[in-house]
Amino acid sequence: MAEILFVSLIHILQNPGEYDGKPVRVVGYAALRFEAQALYVSEQDARNAVTKNALWLAVDLTDAVRKLNDHFVIVEGVFAKDELGHLRLYSGTIKQVTRLELWSDPKRPVSPPQR
């Protein structure tokens, strides 16, 4: 199996051809709702439906997946630059998803570093 590339979502959006067909690991803000299952650069992009700053996530909307809605997540799967998601609004798709897990909750305050 090919090595999974841990890459910035912004870098994928800027260089889709470089990652097409390759396994990637990426962190972003998840919108996981009916007809809006995507990984966004930011919470603001998701709230304002800036779909060109997002990748469609080809996942089944199970209860476990829906619980990750409106959280930052880490995703592993294969990037497809020509698969543009619902109504072809997105900048590619992450398919064959093998990992989709909580990264952080934007509503939870960040604790200061311990000294």
C-alpha positions in Angstrom: 0.0 0.0 0.0 1.2 3.5 -0.7 2.3 5.8 2.0 -0.4 8.1 3.4 0.7 11.7 2.9 -0.1 14.0 5.9 -0.9 17.3 4.1 -2.5 20.6 4.7 -6.0 21.0 3.3 -4.9 24.3 1.8 -2.1 22.6 0.0 -4.4 20.0 -1.6 -6.8 22.8 -2.7 -3.8 24.7 -4.3 -2.2 21.6 -5.9 -5.0 19.0 -6.6 -3.0 17.3 -9.4 -0.2 16.5 -7.0 -2.5 14.5 -4.8 -4.9 13.0 -7.2 -5.4 9.3 -6.6 -3.1 9.3 -3.6 -3.8 8.4 0.0 -3.9 11.5 2.2 -4.3 12.4 5.8 -5.8 15.8 6.4 -7.3 17.9 9.2 -10.2 20.3 8.7 -13.6 21.5 9.9 -16.3 18.9 9.3 -19.8 19.6 8.0 -21.5 16.2 8.1 -25.2 16.8 7.2 -27.5 15.7 4.4 -26.2 17.1 1.1 -23.4 18.9 2.9 -20.7 16.3 4.0 -17.5 18.1 3.5 -14.1 19.0 5.1 -13.6 22.8 5.2 -10.6 24.9 5.7 -12.3 26.8 8.6 -15.5 26.9 10.6 -16.4 30.3 8.9 -16.1 28.7 5.5 -18.5 25.9 6.5 -21.0 28.3 8.1 -21.0 30.5 4.9 -21.0 27.5 2.5 -17.7 28.5 0.8 -17.6 25.1 -0.9 -14.5 25.8 -3.0 -12.6 25.9 0.3 -13.7 22.3 1.0 -13.5 18.7 -0.1 -16.5 16.5 -0.3 -16.3 13.5 2.0 -17.6 10.3 0.5 -18.8 8.7 3.7 -22.1 7.2 4.9 -23.9 9.5 7.4 -24.1 7.1 10.2 -24.9 8.3 13.8 -21.2 8.1 14.7 -20.3 10.2 11.7 -23.0 12.8 12.3 -21.6 13.3 15.9 -18.5 14.7 14.3 -20.5 17.5 12.6 -19.2 21.0 13.4 -15.9 19.7 14.8 -12.4 19.6 13.5 -11.6 16.1 12.3 -8.7 14.0 10.9 -9.5 12.1 7.8 -7.6 9.5 5.9 -8.6 8.4 2.4 -7.9 8.7 -1.3 -8.1 12.2 -2.9 -9.9 12.5 -6.3 -9.6 15.9 -7.9 -12.3 15.4 -10.6 -15.0 14.1 -8.2 -16.6 17.4 -7.1 -19.3 16.2 -4.7 -22.9 17.3 -4.4 -23.9 19.5 -7.4 -20.2 19.6 -8.3 -19.7 22.5 -5.8 -16.6 21.3 -4.0 -12.9 21.2 -4.9 -12.5 17.4 -5.0 -13.4 14.4 -2.9 -11.8 12.2 -0.3 -13.1 8.7 -0.9 -12.3 5.3 0.4 -12.2 6.8 3.8 -10.4 4.6 6.3 -10.2 7.1 9.2 -12.6 9.8 10.3 -12.0 10.9 13.9 -12.4 13.9 16.2 -9.4 16.2 16.2 -10.8 19.0 18.3 -14.0 20.7 19.4 -14.0 24.4 18.5 -16.6 25.1 21.3 -14.3 23.8 24.0 -11.9 26.4 25.5 -8.3 25.7 24.9 -6.3 25.1 28.1 -3.1 27.1 28.6 0.1 25.0 28.4 1.1 23.5 31.7 4.4 24.8 33.2 
